[in-house]
Amino acid sequence: MMHSLRARLLWWVLLPLGAFMLVAGVMAYDAARQTADLLQDNELLASARTIGEDVDWSNGELTADIPPAALEIFESPYRDHVFYKVVAGDRLLGGTPDLDLPVSHKPADYPMFYDTTLDGQSIRAVAYQRQLYNFGMALTVTVIVGKTQASREGMVAQLWHPQLVRQGLMLVLALLLVLIGLTTELRPLMKLKDDVADRDPMELEPVRVDRLPTELRPIVDAINQCIARLKLHTSTQRQFIADAAHQLRTPLTLLDTQVECARQSVAEGPALSDALAGIHRTSRKMTEITNQLLLLARAESAPSPAPNVPVDMTQVVSSVLEELILSAQRREIDLGAEIDEGDLRVAGSEQLLTALVDNLVDNAIRYNQEGGFVTARCRRVSDEVVLEVVDNGPGIPAEMRAHVFERFYRGMTDVEGTGLGLSIVQRIAQSHGGTVAVAPGEGRVGLVATVRLPAWKE
């Protein structure tokens, strides 16, 4: 299910803001209600006191004259009904008889505010008591004033509704500002999306990071790293295909010519024998090139850094020399090893490291003169394992050393080879976090190929 980032951000902004507005609205309503209640109760008490002040003795009798000012307090456009009642003991002095008295309380509880009903209408009332004395006789007079709630509700609305409207306008304004802000701030993200989506499939240039927010730069950096890896992989693949096609074209053409020559030979003879011998050599060369190309492809696709598995270089060098001893004997080359004692383990792939040593020693045997020597040395130097393959062959001229690690580059064309050996060695060494270099031998005789690999750490 697709989710809009703008909508989600807007939701997380509006959720606390809406909760705040809700709480503020409830608190504003409560404050308006308390204010209306207080004003209403003050009006009722003022009216009750005004009526109570006009209750007095007349000819030995209590009389209650209700002044107009006592009721004019309640004038409002809501036309509330006002009721009053004056009671002295059990005798009604005036007012509405059905107006309920409050439940009996102590004299200290007066004035007393309470809610009641009259003729089905909700009434807010106050009971006020006053002591009257006449010739030593004391009498308690209770004045009750009540009114309907229309003006009180109107006052609550007048106090609360403007605040509610203001809060609503603030919420709408905040919503608009957040939308504008999100649209503006997400514009670089939309531009980045368009930049990536509108690209040609083969356009592998990095995405520009200028004028991007700080939060987007790690994403763009990750995209650029991915693009760089894709670009390197694509370039390597293209170059590999081009080189392979170029190198395989020549032996295939020779093979086709030799086969055609053999077919035209009527009887067995020197021509047929030479043609078949050429086919055999070309076939072997094709097989060697194919194997080297496959090994190079595997070395280039190997993860970097290499797997963290210990590989003992002592065993690797020994096994390679055992495999190549016959090849060295055929050319009367003295093949030997100088391996120091100690921990010569490195982290990586045993199969790839075997291929690395095999290519170095095979090159030294292949390009050396008959009767020469090839020595593989392996020792520990600080945190590195150093492998050296030394020969006393013709070496490599200084102007050619910068190209020896290029694929299919061959400094000597009179010796059979594929030109891939040192390229494979370099790629394997790099995938294991190491380096490879070639230099003249002692006395500038022969060649020394040196590989440095990080030593194994527990």
ChimeraX attribute file (.defattr): number of C-alpha atoms within 10 A of each C-alpha:
attribute: neighborCount
match mode: 1-to-1
recipient: residues
	/A:1	2
	/A:2	4
	/A:3	7
	/A:4	8
	/A:5	11
	/A:6	13
	/A:7	12
	/A:8	11
	/A:9	14
	/A:10	15
	/A:11	14
	/A:12	10
	/A:13	14
	/A:14	17
	/A:15	12
	/A:16	11
	/A:17	15
	/A:18	15
	/A:19	11
	/A:20	12
	/A:21	18
	/A:22	15
	/A:23	12
	/A:24	15
	/A:25	19
	/A:26	13
	/A:27	13
	/A:28	18
	/A:29	19
	/A:30	14
	/A:31	15
	/A:32	21
	/A:33	19
	/A:34	13
	/A:35	16
	/A:36	21
	/A:37	18
	/A:38	13
	/A:39	14
	/A:40	20
	/A:41	20
	/A:42	13
	/A:43	18
	/A:44	27
	/A:45	23
	/A:46	18
	/A:47	25
	/A:48	27
	/A:49	20
	/A:50	18
	/A:51	25
	/A:52	23
	/A:53	13
	/A:54	13
	/A:55	20
	/A:56	17
	/A:57	13
	/A:58	9
	/A:59	7
	/A:60	9
	/A:61	8
	/A:62	16
	/A:63	16
	/A:64	20
	/A:65	13
	/A:66	18
	/A:67	13
	/A:68	10
	/A:69	11
	/A:70	18
	/A:71	20
	/A:72	11
	/A:73	12
	/A:74	19
	/A:75	12
	/A:76	11
	/A:77	9
	/A:78	14
	/A:79	11
	/A:80	15
	/A:81	14
	/A:82	17
	/A:83	19
	/A:84	23
	/A:85	23
	/A:86	27
	/A:87	19
	/A:88	20
	/A:89	11
	/A:90	7
	/A:91	10
	/A:92	15
	/A:93	20
	/A:94	16
	/A:95	17
	/A:96	15
	/A:97	14
	/A:98	12
	/A:99	19
	/A:100	15
	/A:101	17
	/A:102	15
	/A:103	7
	/A:104	7
	/A:105	9
	/A:106	6
	/A:107	12
	/A:108	8
	/A:109	12
	/A:110	14
	/A:111	17
	/A:112	18
	/A:113	18
	/A:114	14
	/A:115	13
	/A:116	17
	/A:117	16
	/A:118	15
	/A:119	8
	/A:120	7
	/A:121	12
	/A:122	15
	/A:123	21
	/A:124	21
	/A:125	29
	/A:126	27
	/A:127	24
	/A:128	25
	/A:129	22
	/A:130	17
	/A:131	11
	/A:132	16
	/A:133	11
	/A:134	12
	/A:135	6
	/A:136	7
	/A:137	7
	/A:138	10
	/A:139	14
	/A:140	14
	/A:141	23
	/A:142	22
	/A:143	28
	/A:144	31
	/A:145	29
	/A:146	29
	/A:147	25
	/A:148	21
	/A:149	18
	/A:150	16
	/A:151	19
	/A:152	22
	/A:153	16
	/A:154	15
	/A:155	18
	/A:156	21
	/A:157	17
	/A:158	13
	/A:159	18
	/A:160	20
	/A:161	15
	/A:162	11
	/A:163	17
	/A:164	19
	/A:165	12
	/A:166	11
	/A:167	18
	/A:168	16
	/A:169	12
	/A:170	13
	/A:171	16
	/A:172	12
	/A:173	12
	/A:174	15
	/A:175	17
	/A:176	12
	/A:177	12
	/A:178	17
	/A:179	16
	/A:180	12
	/A:181	12
	/A:182	16
	/A:183	13
	/A:184	11
	/A:185	12
	/A:186	15
	/A:187	13
	/A:188	15
	/A:189	14
	/A:190	12
	/A:191	12
	/A:192	18
	/A:193	11
	/A:194	11
	/A:195	12
	/A:196	15
	/A:197	10
	/A:198	9
	/A:199	11
	/A:200	8
	/A:201	8
	/A:202	9
	/A:203	10
	/A:204	17
	/A:205	11
	/A:206	16
	/A:207	15
	/A:208	13
	/A:209	16
	/A:210	7
	/A:211	8
	/A:212	15
	/A:213	13
	/A:214	9
	/A:215	8
	/A:216	13
	/A:217	15
	/A:218	12
	/A:219	12
	/A:220	17
	/A:221	15
	/A:222	11
	/A:223	15
	/A:224	18
	/A:225	14
	/A:226	14
	/A:227	17
	/A:228	15
	/A:229	13
	/A:230	14
	/A:231	17
	/A:232	13
	/A:233	14
	/A:234	14
	/A:235	12
	/A:236	14
	/A:237	14
	/A:238	12
	/A:239	13
	/A:240	16
	/A:241	13
	/A:242	11
	/A:243	15
	/A:244	16
	/A:245	11
	/A:246	12
	/A:247	16
	/A:248	14
	/A:249	12
	/A:250	13
	/A:251	19
	/A:252	15
	/A:253	12
	/A:254	15
	/A:255	21
	/A:256	13
	/A:257	15
	/A:258	21
	/A:259	16
	/A:260	12
	/A:261	15
	/A:262	19
	/A:263	12
	/A:264	11
	/A:265	14
	/A:266	8
	/A:267	10
	/A:268	9
	/A:269	9
	/A:270	10
	/A:271	14
	/A:272	19
	/A:273	13
	/A:274	14
	/A:275	20
	/A:276	17
	/A:277	13
	/A:278	17
	/A:279	21
	/A:280	14
	/A:281	15
	/A:282	19
	/A:283	16
	/A:284	13
	/A:285	17
	/A:286	19
	/A:287	12
	/A:288	14
	/A:289	21
	/A:290	15
	/A:291	12
	/A:292	20
	/A:293	21
	/A:294	12
	/A:295	18
	/A:296	24
	/A:297	16
	/A:298	15
	/A:299	22
	/A:300	20
	/A:301	12
	/A:302	17
	/A:303	11
	/A:304	13
	/A:305	13
	/A:306	17
	/A:307	14
	/A:308	14
	/A:309	13
	/A:310	17
	/A:311	20
	/A:312	17
	/A:313	23
	/A:314	20
	/A:315	13
	/A:316	18
	/A:317	23
	/A:318	16
	/A:319	14
	/A:320	18
	/A:321	21
	/A:322	10
	/A:323	11
	/A:324	15
	/A:325	15
	/A:326	13
	/A:327	15
	/A:328	24
	/A:329	14
	/A:330	10
	/A:331	15
	/A:332	15
	/A:333	22
	/A:334	16
	/A:335	22
	/A:336	16
	/A:337	17
	/A:338	13
	/A:339	17
	/A:340	12
	/A:341	10
	/A:342	9
	/A:343	14
	/A:344	23
	/A:345	21
	/A:346	22
	/A:347	22
	/A:348	25
	/A:349	19
	/A:350	18
	/A:351	10
	/A:352	23
	/A:353	22
	/A:354	18
	/A:355	21
	/A:356	25
	/A:357	24
	/A:358	21
	/A:359	20
	/A:360	23
	/A:361	24
	/A:362	18
	/A:363	17
	/A:364	29
	/A:365	26
	/A:366	18
	/A:367	18
	/A:368	23
	/A:369	16
	/A:370	16
	/A:371	14
	/A:372	18
	/A:373	20
	/A:374	24
	/A:375	19
	/A:376	23
	/A:377	18
	/A:378	23
	/A:379	19
	/A:380	20
	/A:381	12
	/A:382	9
	/A:383	12
	/A:384	18
	/A:385	21
	/A:386	22
	/A:387	23
	/A:388	24
	/A:389	22
	/A:390	27
	/A:391	30
	/A:392	22
	/A:393	21
	/A:394	15
	/A:395	21
	/A:396	17
	/A:397	11
	/A:398	10
	/A:399	8
	/A:400	12
	/A:401	15
	/A:402	11
	/A:403	14
	/A:404	20
	/A:405	22
	/A:406	15
	/A:407	20
	/A:408	20
	/A:409	18
	/A:410	19
	/A:411	15
	/A:412	12
	/A:413	9
	/A:414	8
	/A:415	11
	/A:416	12
	/A:417	18
	/A:418	18
	/A:419	22
	/A:420	21
	/A:421	27
	/A:422	23
	/A:423	23
	/A:424	27
	/A:425	24
	/A:426	22
	/A:427	24
	/A:428	28
	/A:429	22
	/A:430	19
	/A:431	21
	/A:432	25
	/A:433	16
	/A:434	19
	/A:435	18
	/A:436	20
	/A:437	16
	/A:438	20
	/A:439	18
	/A:440	20
	/A:441	16
	/A:442	12
	/A:443	6
	/A:444	12
	/A:445	16
	/A:446	21
	/A:447	23
	/A:448	25
	/A:449	20
	/A:450	19
	/A:451	23
	/A:452	22
	/A:453	23
	/A:454	20
	/A:455	21
	/A:456	19
	/A:457	10
	/A:458	6
